[in-house]
Amino acid sequence: MSTQSALPDSGFTSRESQSPNIRWFVCFLLFLATTINYMDRSVLSLIEPLLHLSFMGWIPGIGAAHQSAYNINYGHIIICFQVAYGVGLLFAGRVIDKLGTKRGYALAILVWGIASISHSLVTSVIGFCIARAVLGLGEAGNFPAAIKATTEWFPSEERALATGLFNSGSNASFFIAPILIAAVTARFGWHAAFICTGSMGLIWAVVWLIFPYNRLRRGSTQSQVNLETDLAAAARNQGLSSALFRHRGLYAFAIAKGLTDPIWWFYLFYLPKFLNENYGMDLNHAKYPLIVIYSVSSVGSIGGGWLSGFRMKHGHSVNSGRKFALLICALCVLPIMLVPHMGALFPTNAWPAIALFSLAAAAHQGWSANLFSTPTDMFPSTTVSTVVGIGGAVGAAGGAIFTWIVSHYFSLHPLLIFLLAGFAYLTALAIFQKLVPRLGEVRSV
């Protein structure tokens, strides 16, 4: 039975766009949207100390019992976002595939922009839980829409680079958000922080809706024949949905996301804790290593995306270019397994460990840029968002599982945690190769 040939080819040529500057402007818009996306989700953690002071009335009681109850409620608010984000990814891709990139992306950012602003109006734990849940549902649309846009505007050899560029917005937010939020809250209070970032999303949506996306897209990377292929695929929507779940590429992408996404979240959540417990760094001192790590990861995001395109432009196939870049990134993650030994080797110097974290974070972002591009090599644009959404949901589930493992075993067995983090990428690549040995080619199996 044919599993990969059940779906039409991605339908995009690799010729240069007739208007190259336009496609890079689209990439810039995707970068801005991703930056805003991560800023909106990070506002709560940045202003949490102010919330703690303002909302002591949330919880009856005083002292340690009060603090414990507050921490539990704050955890519930965070979980509401995480659960809604994971659930949203299951549906956001399909909605965007049905509505199209322009309308689907605009709807997603309108939802999360309004949800962000609504945080400024709530006065209870339940209110914050609802606001965070709606924010998670809206933010789930960002990556499915952005990857679909790169499919529609960029030839195969440029998609990973474009993905790396717009994905670096997730790192840019870590520089912009603390400075912006601190300035806004100091002058206008914590309510204004949510209004500020939420309004940015609404402004972006206006620019996006004004931009003649669909009209200019006809002159980019799609030929008329390929447009007809996409339209025919859309007309066979029911059969396409059935074929999607028989396509090995879906499982290859989802498993790779499920194995490697949790490692990135591990870095985000545990790096400050690691630096504090092993080197005595408080947040004020840890901010400089964190800036270095996220700066290097941005380089990795762009460089990893560039690497696969460089090979393709020099005569290598999509399969060779993409998997070569994935392999290099997977190998660059391996030194992270040495981190637990750095404390013994350099007990007073955190920078060797920080260097290993920087390399691993950069490698992850390069890996992510290329992995996000693989659905565009295997599926028509009418299903790309759906595939990315499903993969993202599996990644969120993997993150929850790995977080549970870390919370129970990190203090007792750090070597085990870093061992899992080191080998996750090679394991994911081996599974991907087994399921999709010839990426970018439609074949019978």
RAQUIDA-V776271 format. One record per backbone hydrogen bond with DSSP energy under -0.5 kcal/mol. CO is the residue of the C=O (numbers start at 0). NH is the residue of the N-H. Records with the same first field share a line. If there is no record, write none. Layout:
BEGIN
CO = NH / NH
END
This chain:
BEGIN
0 = 2 / 444
3 = 6
9 = 380
16 = 19
18 = 21 / 22
19 = 23
20 = 24
21 = 25
22 = 26
23 = 27
24 = 28
25 = 29
26 = 30
27 = 31
28 = 32
29 = 33
30 = 34
31 = 35
32 = 36
33 = 37
34 = 38
35 = 39
36 = 40
37 = 41
38 = 42
41 = 45
42 = 46
43 = 47
46 = 49 / 50
47 = 51
48 = 52
49 = 53
50 = 54
52 = 55
54 = 57
55 = 58
61 = 64 / 65
62 = 66
63 = 67
64 = 68
65 = 69
66 = 70
67 = 71
68 = 72
69 = 73
70 = 74
71 = 75
72 = 76
73 = 77
74 = 78
75 = 79
76 = 80
77 = 81
78 = 82
79 = 83
80 = 84
81 = 85
82 = 86
83 = 87
84 = 88
85 = 89
86 = 89 / 90
87 = 90 / 91
88 = 92
90 = 94
91 = 95
92 = 96 / 385
93 = 97
94 = 98
95 = 99
99 = 103
100 = 104
101 = 105
102 = 106
103 = 107
104 = 108
105 = 109
106 = 110
107 = 111
108 = 112
109 = 113
110 = 114
111 = 115
112 = 116
113 = 117
114 = 118
115 = 118
116 = 119
117 = 120 / 121
118 = 121
123 = 127
124 = 128
125 = 129
126 = 130
127 = 131
128 = 132
129 = 133
130 = 134
131 = 135
132 = 136
133 = 137
134 = 138
135 = 139
137 = 140
138 = 141
139 = 143
140 = 144
141 = 145
142 = 146
143 = 147
144 = 148
145 = 149
146 = 150
147 = 151
148 = 152
149 = 153
151 = 220
154 = 157 / 158
155 = 158 / 159
157 = 161
158 = 162
159 = 163
160 = 164
161 = 165
162 = 166
163 = 167
165 = 168
166 = 169
167 = 170 / 171
168 = 172
170 = 173 / 174
171 = 174 / 175
172 = 176
174 = 178
175 = 179
176 = 180
177 = 181
178 = 182
179 = 183
180 = 184
181 = 185
182 = 186
183 = 187 / 188
184 = 188
188 = 191 / 192
189 = 192 / 193
190 = 194
191 = 195
192 = 196
193 = 197
194 = 198
195 = 199
196 = 200
197 = 201
198 = 202
199 = 203
200 = 204
201 = 205
202 = 206
203 = 207
204 = 208
205 = 209
206 = 210
210 = 212
211 = 215
212 = 216
213 = 217
214 = 217
215 = 218
216 = 219 / 221
218 = 17
220 = 12
222 = 226
223 = 227
224 = 228
225 = 229
226 = 230
227 = 231
228 = 232
229 = 233
230 = 234
231 = 235
233 = 236
235 = 239
236 = 240
237 = 241
238 = 242
239 = 243
240 = 244
242 = 245
243 = 246
245 = 247
246 = 249 / 250
247 = 251
248 = 252
249 = 253
250 = 254
251 = 255
252 = 256
253 = 257
254 = 258
255 = 259
256 = 260
259 = 262 / 263
260 = 264
261 = 265
262 = 266
263 = 267
264 = 268
265 = 269
266 = 270
269 = 273
270 = 274
271 = 275
272 = 276
273 = 277
274 = 278 / 280
275 = 279
279 = 281
281 = 284 / 285
282 = 286
284 = 287 / 288
285 = 289
286 = 290
287 = 291
288 = 292
289 = 293
290 = 294
291 = 295
292 = 296
293 = 297
294 = 298
295 = 299
296 = 300
297 = 301
298 = 302
299 = 303
300 = 304
301 = 305
302 = 306
303 = 307
304 = 160 / 308
305 = 309
306 = 310
307 = 311
308 = 312
309 = 313
310 = 313 / 315
311 = 314
316 = 320
317 = 321
318 = 322
319 = 323
320 = 324
321 = 325
322 = 326
323 = 327
324 = 328
325 = 329
326 = 330
327 = 331
328 = 332
329 = 333
330 = 333
332 = 335
333 = 336
334 = 337
335 = 338
337 = 340 / 341
338 = 341 / 342
340 = 344
341 = 345
345 = 348
347 = 349
349 = 353
350 = 354
351 = 355
352 = 356
353 = 357
354 = 358
355 = 359
356 = 360
357 = 361
358 = 362
359 = 363
360 = 364
361 = 365
362 = 366
363 = 367
364 = 368
365 = 369
366 = 370
367 = 371
368 = 372
369 = 373
370 = 373 / 374
372 = 375 / 376
373 = 376 / 377
374 = 377 / 378
379 = 382 / 383
380 = 384
382 = 386
383 = 387
384 = 388
385 = 389
386 = 390
387 = 391
388 = 392
389 = 393
390 = 394
391 = 395
392 = 396
393 = 397
394 = 398
395 = 399
396 = 400
397 = 401
398 = 402
399 = 403
400 = 404
401 = 405
402 = 406
403 = 407
404 = 408
405 = 409
408 = 412
412 = 415 / 416
413 = 417
414 = 418
415 = 419
416 = 420
417 = 421
418 = 422
419 = 423
422 = 426
423 = 427
424 = 428
425 = 429
426 = 430
427 = 431
428 = 432
429 = 433
430 = 434
431 = 435
437 = 440
438 = 318
440 = 442
442 = 3 / 4
END
